[in-house]
Amino acid sequence: MMAQRQPRRTATLASLAAELGVSRTTVSNAYNRPDQLSPQLRQRVLEAAKRLGYPGPDPLARSLRTRRAGAIGLLLTEALSYAFRDPAAVEFLEGLARECEDAKTGLLLVPAVPGAGTDPALAAAAAVDGFIVYSLPNDDPHLDAALARPVPTVIVDEPLNASGADYVGIDDRAAAAKAGAHLAELGHHKIGIICSRISSQRGPGGQATPERQRSSPYDVVRLRLDGLFDGLQLDREDVPVWECWENTIDSAAAAAKEMLDAYPELTAVACTTDVLALGTMQAVRESGRSVPDDVSVTGFDDIPEAGASGLTTVHQSHAEKGRAAWRLLSRDDRDETPTMRATIPTELRVRQTTSRLA
């Protein structure tokens, strides 16, 4: 019978220190404060740790001792995959992640998916030193769970008026008004709108009533719709608005097809994101019409694909939002200034998807 192998005992900080004939502080410094040791001594500690199977200081014990987790939490309004496939979210995450790298701070992604039953306890129990909340509706229980924690919180985009939190965003209404005014100046009066999710509860889809638009708990989409109407100078009852639950090209293409079939007289479509605009352009072309000769299209965000496709859109720097969110989260003047707001500038970039009505 083959003899059973005895599991190797994991070395501890104390046993490693004894093996090397150094203090436990010296071993700890090799991991946490390497500047306190000579390169030669630190290398000797790390080599002995590897040989003896010492895994390094217990991160939980360290966080309890220092009262710091060494990580921040990012609350997302979508599934985790959204952070890696939505172009605007990717740019934002890159800007934030670079700041975290420089600060040697971890980043914990916490999903807060509307209607999917994700547990607010994820935010309540996450071992983090602060939260960045990325575009949640103002009725989201995950937000309440984060704000109840005794750690700093920064809101990005929405909700606008969360008490006790810093804020980073743009003036969505003013920015969207520029896009609406641009279409009006080109002579367009028969205009439709494709917008992102209006409610945290999935609706029937298709055309959204003015009442549904005005009651949206998503501040961003509500303000972008308000801004478009400010610029268009049209009655809300006269403009068809189609809602997309998912911010994807396929979802937008399906919505735009429905809207253009129902309202074939439309000469322009304004979209509340670039992704929705790209899907709308696809639907226009699949219907046998052209952009912009038959239908002008505008977007919002100026993601990389917008420039490549010649999309007229509102530019904003998502990466700068990420950097600004980190600056606010890591500031040390909260006793003097409990909350602060940072506004990112926007610009209407007119390209090839809009033209004057013939």
NORQUI-V994745 format. One record per backbone hydrogen bond with DSSP energy under -1.0 kcal/mol. CO is the residue of the C=O (numbers start at 1). NH is the residue of the N-H. If there is no record, write none. Layout:
# NORQUI-V994745
CO_NH ; CO_NH
This chain:
# NORQUI-V994745
12_16 ; 13_17 ; 14_18 ; 15_19 ; 16_20 ; 17_21 ; 17_22 ; 23_27 ; 24_28 ; 25_29 ; 26_30 ; 28_31 ; 28_32 ; 29_33 ; 33_36 ; 34_37 ; 38_42 ; 39_43 ; 40_44 ; 41_45 ; 42_46 ; 43_47 ; 44_48 ; 45_49 ; 46_50 ; 47_51 ; 48_52 ; 49_53 ; 49_54 ; 58_62 ; 59_63 ; 60_64 ; 61_65 ; 62_66 ; 63_67 ; 70_106 ; 71_129 ; 72_108 ; 73_132 ; 74_110 ; 75_134 ; 76_112 ; 79_82 ; 80_83 ; 81_84 ; 82_86 ; 86_90 ; 87_91 ; 88_92 ; 89_93 ; 90_94 ; 91_95 ; 92_96 ; 93_97 ; 94_98 ; 95_99 ; 96_100 ; 97_101 ; 98_102 ; 99_103 ; 100_105 ; 101_104 ; 106_72 ; 108_74 ; 110_76 ; 113_116 ; 119_122 ; 120_123 ; 120_124 ; 121_125 ; 126_128 ; 130_73 ; 131_154 ; 132_75 ; 133_156 ; 137_140 ; 140_144 ; 141_145 ; 142_146 ; 143_147 ; 144_148 ; 146_149 ; 149_151 ; 152_131 ; 153_166 ; 154_133 ; 155_168 ; 156_135 ; 156_158 ; 158_136 ; 162_165 ; 166_155 ; 167_342 ; 168_157 ; 169_344 ; 170_172 ; 171_175 ; 172_176 ; 173_177 ; 174_178 ; 175_179 ; 176_180 ; 177_181 ; 178_182 ; 179_183 ; 180_184 ; 181_185 ; 182_186 ; 183_188 ; 184_187 ; 186_357 ; 190_267 ; 190_268 ; 192_270 ; 193_242 ; 194_272 ; 195_244 ; 206_243 ; 209_213 ; 210_214 ; 211_215 ; 213_216 ; 217_138 ; 218_222 ; 219_223 ; 220_224 ; 221_225 ; 222_226 ; 223_227 ; 224_228 ; 225_229 ; 226_230 ; 227_231 ; 228_232 ; 229_233 ; 235_238 ; 236_239 ; 240_193 ; 241_208 ; 242_195 ; 246_248 ; 248_252 ; 249_253 ; 250_254 ; 251_255 ; 252_256 ; 253_257 ; 254_258 ; 255_259 ; 256_260 ; 257_261 ; 258_262 ; 259_263 ; 263_266 ; 267_296 ; 268_192 ; 269_298 ; 270_194 ; 273_277 ; 274_278 ; 275_279 ; 276_280 ; 277_281 ; 278_282 ; 279_283 ; 280_284 ; 281_285 ; 282_286 ; 283_287 ; 284_289 ; 285_288 ; 290_294 ; 290_295 ; 296_269 ; 298_271 ; 300_274 ; 301_316 ; 303_306 ; 303_307 ; 304_308 ; 305_309 ; 306_311 ; 310_352 ; 312_299 ; 313_349 ; 314_301 ; 315_347 ; 317_321 ; 318_322 ; 319_323 ; 320_324 ; 321_325 ; 322_326 ; 323_327 ; 324_328 ; 325_329 ; 326_330 ; 333_337 ; 340_167 ; 342_169 ; 347_315 ; 349_313 ; 353_297
